Each structure stands twice: as C-alpha cells, then as structure tokens.
C-alpha cells in the first residue's frame, strides 16, 4: 500500500517541492530503453553534437582544445569522432578546473560535487541541477528498478554526508530519506563489527540494500 502512495503521491510532492522534473525524465528513460539500437544511437549522436556545439561556444578549455587541433564542432558527428579529442583525466580536470566551467551559465544552477577520495585525493567537479536532480535521479531509479527496487520499498543506503553541507540541506535530505523509508548508514563508520549489526538490521526490517560507490569501503571493512 505504501509503495502505491509513495509512487503516485509522495514522489510527485517531492518533485514539486524541489522544482524538478525527475518523474518526466524517468518516463522518457523507461520508453527509450526499449527503442531499437539504431534509434538510440541516433539520439545519442544528436545530443553529442548539441553538447559539442555548446562546449565550443561557452567552455574556454574546449575552445582551446579544438583550436589547437584545427577542429570545428561539425568535425564531431558521432561517438566515433571523439578519438580526435584528448582523454579527460583527473589531472586535466584539476589543472584546468576554472576554464572548464561554461561562461555565462547561471551560478544558481551549478552544483559542486566531490568524489570520496578512496583512491587518493578527492576530485572536485561541477554538475548542473538539471543533470543531477532530473536525469541523474531518473537514471539511478531506473537502475534500482532493474535490481528489483521500487519506490516506497524499505532500503538501506550506505552513503556519506558531504562535509560542510548546510543545515537546511541536511534537514531536507533527512526528511526525504524518512518518507522514502531509507535507513542511512555512514560508510565512514563501517567496520567488520558493525557490518554484522547492519546486516541483521537489513534482514529484520526486510530492507533492500542499495550500495552506491562505496564498494571500496565494504571490502576494506571485511
């Protein structure tokens, strides 16, 4: 019963309160996943060309990369043409951090992210609210669905709260997890002893474990 309420009411309320269109993006992804391969490829290449055009016009780093190689945006017509551009590495991102930010893009729509640093120094990078809150969440929940999870299911999330997160954002996140019936376990507190306790809690409450980008932590705690 709760699953139906969560899918058809709470998800829409959350979508409205955040000013996002995650549900619409989910609907588009569910439809497009069944398209024939040639139609999916056509859409991918179309969006790639749009992205390249935008990057050349607005991102100083990519304008320089193209000009140094005497390339124009119309030289990149499909993913096969991406070999003409250098592979984007962590070192390049760090050394060209500011010049990779699109000029004129509204600062209120930019989100700063960081990796956990499990392989060394954390990597900072920017995303957009549209990419993160709309397509990002939609793609994530589609993947959860492939694994058997449905919105409203009890679940355990092994995660970490970003350092320096504003109190208002922490309250919003905690409230969201409550209505989603998500028990949040901080991966930084993980050890061989409390993993046993957490596993028992998962079994007792019949939760669906959702592991996101913390496999290194789990292996290290074993």
Secondary structure, 3 states (H helix, E strand, C coil): CHHHHHHHHHHHHHHHHHCCCHHHHHHHHHHHCCCCHHHHHHHHHHHHHHHHHHHHHHCHHHHHHHHHCCCCHHHCCCHHHHHHCCCCCHHHHHHCCHHHCCCCCCHHHEEEEECCCCCCCCCEEEEEHHHHHHHHHHHHHHHHHHCCCCCCCCEEEEECCCCCCCHHHHHHHHHHHHHHCEEEEEHHHCCHHHHHHHHHHHHHCCCEEEECCCHHHHHHHC
